[in-house]
Amino acid sequence: MSADLARLAARRGELLAEAGELEPALAAFADAARRSPDAAEPRFNHGRVLMALGRVAEAEADYRAAVGLAPEDADARNNLGHLLLELGRRAEARVELERAVALADLAHAHFNLGRLALEEGDEAAALAAFERAAQRDPAYRAWLDAQLAPAAPPPRTP
């Protein structure tokens, strides 16, 4: 019964988050996590909503809890890595992002590794990581192609 209620709370959270109702979604994911304390997904989703709300420190705790509950969850590791990158904690970010790639070869993780390489000033490594992301997800291909396109010349004035 509690597992069913946890799944319902999580589904409610997903629907609310999709509708942009972030505070109620946060409450629903917290309810799901309370009802199913050994499940990683409610903590992961709670962390995603916290990130969307700009509550990074709280999101880190949720992502770490999700990784602790499901160490082989590449998405949780990628999101934790992204968060750590946003906080400027590059070494920690690299560990999580490389683990995400090793677990599931995620396009998002390759992209985040590219961002990390750019922050470190390694343009060649960044381009290689962005290319790997683009090979795995057409959205990244469009982004990369747009980044590499030559800039249009300014319009001529008569």
Secondary structure, DSSP 4 states (H G I P E B T S, - for coil): -HHHHHHHHHHHHHHHHHTT-HHHHHHHHHHHHHH-TT-HHHHHHHHHHHHHTT-HHHHHHHHHHHHHH-TT-HHHHHHHHHHHHHTT-HHHHHHHHHHHHHHH--HHHHHHHHHHHHHTT-HHHHHHHHHHHHHH-HHHHHHHHHHHSPPPPPPPP-
